[in-house]
């Protein structure tokens, strides 16, 4: 008998073990062909005495049979995506979660673990301890959500106070003496920044098509952020650019192409977003693994095939004052001061300080403050950052709003919040609660790719976004895998969800008697958790 080496890895050390039933298997090979991480392969299995007796082969020479066998290596570990179960015609195979796995130990043999998705620590969401508690009945009438006209618009751009407006009376007319900061009034949902590179071309295209359709056919002026890394020239020179928010991150990827396209742009973008940090990995910059840097990504970003790291800081931008200067001199000026410019930061202990400094900016340049919480998604990150850095979004949003209220400056710089919005599937309820706590609108990201067919979750299923081997064709550049994604069906799923979102948001606005967004109406909320109620300054209900 061979000596057991205790350091060897077995299937029981891996987070997913395949429940394989060879008696049902027809050896069609569908499961082996569809597995993107090479976790399974065909192998010969020697038949024991009992199996041979059952097969009527007792007394013959030892026999073997062809079976599907799971790999017992970390590099080829099953991620639990369940694609093998989907394609198996005989229900002969399925992944089963192994609660006793040792991946956090054995997986670090070759350096930090990288993955995508959201935090696996399952941090309890504050939003789940909040309910809508103030319902208009006899005091002030509720509205009819089906027949009443609602004004569901949120600002993107610096909103000036009435006494700050440069107005002059000329005869019987009121005229502006000087230009004012650009402001767009849009739907209170922005499709989050997910780049061409992090997503496949088909996935990005499906979201872009859904965004355009919602604007042009459904009357919902949703905006979409390009993510870091630029976008195709054809889109930059299209009138559809008016639905896009261009992001510039610390790597400045793709911006050479954007600047060259400026003279040929038919429309201004919806805005520009300077990404300082993201909630899933604050202070850690960006990361696009080499496996995803396909030829078209190299062309858009102007880089060779290599792992692309974005620095944790913008070069030459280390303070709020420098941020304002950079926005003023470069981005606003590039578009003739016609386009609002916003900043995106990760929720942290410093969020309020950043927001306060932006509010005091005498040039009134900043057109939005995007705050991203720890439960936001990412395409690739070190697991240690993804699970252990950041701050839940709700309390930081509330802190920023209350800091502005204390100065009488609320509403001047719109607050947009993201990070786990729609994690339970109920994005409208999450958005309503966030708006009542002070947000002007919310940012949706991971929910969109789940609508496209992503099977990853917060419990460790799949989350192979960083590997370039996404089984659903969403977070990969492998043409064979990308072909699995149906662009039209994906766009249709997003559109249908957003139409339902709009209906559900009205269903929540109507009972509290609001025909417009209830920004800061915390009196509409109650919490079943005393600590949450005290922290957010809302009513406690037991």
MIKOLBA-962331 format. One record per residue (C-alpha): x, y, z. Coordinates in steps of 0.02 Angstrom, whole numbers, padded with zeros to 5 digits, always signed. Each point is the difference from the previous one (the first is absolute). Layout:
N
XYZ...
! end
This chain:
542
+00000+00000+00000+00070+00169-00050+00043+00119+00140-00123+00145+00013+00079+00171-00019-00099+00116+00113+00040+00152-00106-00082-00074-00154-00164+00082-00049-00156-00108-00012-00175+00037-00064-00056+00030+00179+00117+00150+00008-00093+00087-00142-00157+00109+00021-00104-00098-00126-00012-00189-00022-00089-00073-00150-00139-00123+00035+00026-00117-00147-00111-00151-00034+00086-00112-00128-00152-00114-00017-00095+00146-00076+00142+00066-00107-00008-00033-00188+00178+00064-00026-00062+00132-00123+00140+00118+00053-00112+00153+00016+00055+00038+00177+00185-00016-00041-00018+00111-00152-00097+00137+00092+00114+00012+00154+00107+00156-00021+00122-00035+00143+00044-00179-00053-00064-00067+00166-00060-00163-00078+00069-00122-00128-00025-00177-00059+00095-00136+00094+00002-00188+00022-00072-00070+00160+00039-00177+00055-00154-00101+00044-00001-00081+00172-00069-00170+00038-00175+00060+00043-00013+00101-00159+00061-00145-00106-00123-00119+00082-00143+00121-00033+00056+00011-00181+00010-00191-00016+00188+00003-00025+00049-00095+00158+00137-00123-00038+00065+00095-00149+00159+00105-00001-00007+00166+00097-00101+00123-00102-00005+00191-00011-00119+00128-00068+00009+00176-00068-00062+00133+00123+00005+00187+00028+00127+00043+00134+00024+00162+00097+00170+00083+00011+00073+00013+00175+00112+00150-00034-00026+00181+00052+00035+00066-00175-00138-00109-00071-00118+00005+00148-00187-00004-00036-00077+00173+00026-00178-00063+00021-00070+00089-00153-00115-00147-00037+00023+00006-00189+00033-00187-00002-00168-00031+00083-00086+00114-00127+00064-00094-00152-00010-00178+00068-00146-00090-00084-00011-00132+00137+00022+00100+00161+00156-00100+00035+00110+00139+00070-00019+00154+00109+00113+00105+00114-00027-00013+00187+00067+00128+00123+00132-00066+00120-00012+00096+00165+00161-00080+00065+00115+00058-00141+00175+00068+00030+00017+00116-00150+00046+00154+00106+00154-00098+00056+00052-00104-00150-00050+00132-00128+00136+00120+00058+00145-00113-00046+00038+00105-00155-00042+00174+00062-00157+00099+00043-00166-00071-00059-00084+00105-00134-00183-00007-00045-00147+00106-00054-00178+00019+00061-00042+00074+00168+00055-00029+00178-00017-00179+00061-00014+00051+00183-00187+00028-00016+00000+00162+00098-00177+00030+00062-00082+00137-00102-00063+00149+00097-00136+00025-00131-00080-00164+00054-00031+00072+00174-00094+00151-00073-00181+00004-00058-00116+00135-00064-00100+00045+00155-00089+00163-00037-00154-00029-00108-00114+00146-00047-00178-00046+00044-00115+00130+00082+00132+00130+00042+00050+00029-00181-00067-00109-00138+00100-00134-00086+00019+00008-00189-00058-00120-00135+00158-00083-00066-00085-00049-00164-00083+00166-00045+00098+00137+00088+00137+00093-00093+00170-00021+00082+00156+00103-00028+00140-00127+00017+00152+00105-00045+00165+00026+00088+00136+00130-00033+00171-00039-00071+00098+00162+00014+00030+00139+00125-00165+00074+00061+00020+00182+00053-00098+00082+00140-00128+00132-00056+00098+00146+00070+00158-00061-00090-00077+00005-00174+00072+00143-00106-00170+00075-00044-00041+00175-00063-00168+00079-00034-00012+00082-00171-00168+00078-00028-00127-00135+00029+00126-00141-00026+00115-00095+00117+00167-00038-00081+00160-00089+00048+00153+00112+00003+00127-00141+00008-00005-00185-00043-00050-00123+00135+00067-00175+00029-00077-00130-00117-00138-00106+00077-00090-00148-00078-00161-00068+00072+00003-00188-00021-00083-00156+00067+00061-00041+00177+00097-00154-00063+00171-00004-00080+00070-00161-00073+00165-00019+00091+00173+00014-00073+00046-00170-00074+00129+00012-00137+00021-00080-00168+00132-00120+00059-00075-00044+00168-00157-00048-00098-00004-00087-00167-00045+00104-00152-00169-00087-00008-00040+00033+00183+00050+00184-00013-00099+00016-00162-00155-00077+00080+00004+00127+00142+00029+00144-00122-00145-00057-00110-00113-00012+00153+00051+00176+00054-00039+00073-00172-00166-00092-00012-00055+00060+00172+00038+00179-00051-00075-00001-00174-00147-00119+00015-00047-00005+00184+00025+00180+00054+00121-00047+00140+00156+00110-00016+00119-00126+00078+00185+00033-00020+00143-00124-00018+00181+00021+00056+00133-00062-00120+00117-00066+00132+00188+00020-00009+00078-00032-00169-00091+00104-00130-00126-00060-00127-00015-00038-00187+00028+00146-00118-00165-00034-00087-00093+00032+00163+00105+00153+00040-00051+00075-00167-00182-00052+00018-00146+00102+00068-00023-00142+00127+00149+00073+00093-00124+00115+00089-00053-00150+00107+00178-00039+00054+00101+00063+00147+00185-00009-00043+00109-00060+00142+00181+00049+00027+00091-00105+00129+00178+00004+00063+00064-00104-00147-00072+00123-00128-00026-00150-00116-00090+00041-00162+00001+00189+00020+00120+00031-00144-00133-00071-00115-00137+00103+00084+00098+00162-00020+00037-00037-00183-00186-00028-00029-00051+00168+00076-00006+00099-00164-00114-00132-00078-00122-00023+00144-00180+00030-00054-00060+00016+00180+00073+00038+00170+00011-00144+00123-00122-00001+00146+00142+00038+00118+00177-00040+00052+00040-00104+00155+00169+00007+00085+00023-00163+00092+00102+00020+00158-00049-00168+00072-00130-00138+00000-00089-00082+00145+00052-00179-00037+00186+00040+00017+00028+00178+00062+00175+00069-00015+00053-00146-00111-00012+00073-00175-00065-00101-00147+00050-00168-00073-00033-00079-00169+00085-00171-00010+00101-00039-00156-00122-00140-00043-00130+00133-00039+00111+00118-00100-00057-00061-00171+00054+00088-00163-00151+00115-00003+00034+00049+00182+00180+00037-00046-00062+00113-00140-00126+00095+00107+00120+00025+00144+00158+00021-00103+00099-00131+00097+00090-00165-00035-00065-00166+00067+00044+00006+00185-00085+00010+00168-00059+00180+00016+00015+00078+00172-00073+00170+00039+00096+00095+00135-00089+00025+00167+00012+00189-00027-00018+00117-00148+00172+00066-00040+00009+00182+00052-00166-00008+00090+00024-00024+00186-00120+00124+00078-00175+00070-00021+00071+00166-00061+00100-00089-00135-00156-00098-00047-00097+00161-00028+00143+00073-00101+00014-00155-00109-00187-00002-00034+00000+00186-00041+00152+00003-00112-00020-00162-00095-00168-00088-00002-00121+00146+00011+00103+00101-00122+00012-00146-00122-00188+00003-00024-00021+00188+00009-00073-00006+00177-00157-00082-00072+00023-00167+00089-00017-00033+00187+00151-00080+00083-00018-00112+00153+00116-00091+00118-00016-00181+00054+00070-00052+00169-00007-00157+00104-00102+00013+00159+00121+00018+00145+00033+00100+00158+00063+00144-00110-00154+00012-00113-00078+00144+00096+00162+00100-00003+00010-00018-00189-00182+00050-00022+00017+00152+00114+00150+00063-00098-00092-00020-00165-00150+00096+00070+00114+00146+00044+00077+00010-00173-00021+00184-00050+00006-00043-00187-00153-00113+00014+00082-00126-00116-00047-00169+00076-00164-00063-00072-00025-00156+00102+00070-00108+00139-00010-00187-00036+00020-00105+00158+00034-00186-00017-00019-00122+00145+00090-00159+00049-00133-00112-00076+00031+00068-00175+00061-00120-00132+00164-00014-00092+00071-00095-00147+00166-00039+00083+00072+00034+00170+00109-00077+00132-00116-00097+00113+00078+00081+00153-00053+00172-00065-00170-00057-00061-00051-00075+00166+00090+00108+00128+00009+00181-00058-00136+00129-00023-00155+00061+00088-00186-00042-00017-00085+00131-00106-00153+00048+00103+00079+00086+00150+00129+00093-00105-00135+00064-00117-00099+00060+00151+00154+00081+00078+00036+00097-00161-00179+00058-00016-00012+00056+00182+00167+00092-00016-00073+00098-00146-00162+00033+00097+00099+00070+00146+00073+00131-00119-00161+00031-00095+00082-00066-00158-00100-00159-00032-00042-00030-00181+00139+00108-00071+00111-00147-00046-00113-00148-00041+00037-00158+00099-00003-00163-00099+00021-00161+00099+00044-00178-00050+00068-00160+00073-00120-00144+00022-00155+00089-00068-00118-00137-00060+00103-00137+00082-00160-00090+00052-00083+00036-00167-00107+00143+00069+00093+00148-00071-00151+00117+00005-00020-00023+00188+00185+00027+00028-00001+00156-00110-00151+00074+00090+00081-00024+00170+00165+00074-00060-00089+00152-00073-00094+00028+00164+00169-00005+00089+00072+00137-00112+00049-00074-00169-00057+00084-00160+00015-00165-00092+00080-00172+00004+00130-00094-00102-00034-00177-00061+00141-00115-00055+00004-00182+00054-00189-00012-00020+00019+00038-00186+00118-00144-00035-00112-00115+00103-00140+00050-00119+00116-00049-00144+00018-00174+00076+00142+00012+00127-00010-00145+00124+00122+00071+00129-00058+00049+00172+00057+00058+00172+00013-00179+00065+00151-00050-00104-00085-00068-00155+00102+00028-00158+00071+00178+00022+00131-00046-00131-00013+00172-00081+00187+00027+00015+00050-00161-00086-00060+00041-00176-00096-00165+00004-00174+00065+00041-00118-00146-00039-00141+00116-00056+00102+00105-00122-00022+00161+00101+00171+00030+00078+00114-00078-00130+00079+00041-00168+00010-00182-00058-00102-00002-00163-00063-00177+00033-00071+00053+00169-00060+00172-00055-00108-00087-00131-00105-00074+00142-00075+00171+00039-00155+00054-00096+00014+00190-00018-00183+00030-00043-00067-00110+00139+00119+00080+00125-00053+00177-00049-00182-00052+00008+00023-00068+00178+00075+00165+00058-00137+00103-00082-00138-00108+00076+00080+00012+00172+00016+00190-00011-00183+00018-00052-00048-00103+00152+00120+00105+00106-00091+00157-00058-00170-00072+00043+00059-00060+00172+00081+00167+00040-00168+00086-00033-00083-00130+00111+00111+00060+00142-00014+00186-00038-00191-00001-00006-00037-00062+00178+00112+00134+00079-00084+00135-00104+00150+00051-00106-00016+00037-00185+00187+00040-00014+00154-00082+00072-00004+00009+00192+00182+00049+00020+00042+00007+00186-00176-00046+00057+00063-00110+00139-00166+00021+00092-00071-00127-00125+00115-00135+00068+00006-00101+00161+00125-00130+00056-00026-00159+00099+00178+00015+00065+00032+00126+00139+00183+00028-00048-00045+00030-00182-00139+00121+00049+00116+00100+00112+00141+00006-00127-00110+00054-00146-00111+00118+00101-00160-00091-00045-00143-00066+00106+00020-00164+00094-00142-00126-00017-00018-00160+00098
! end
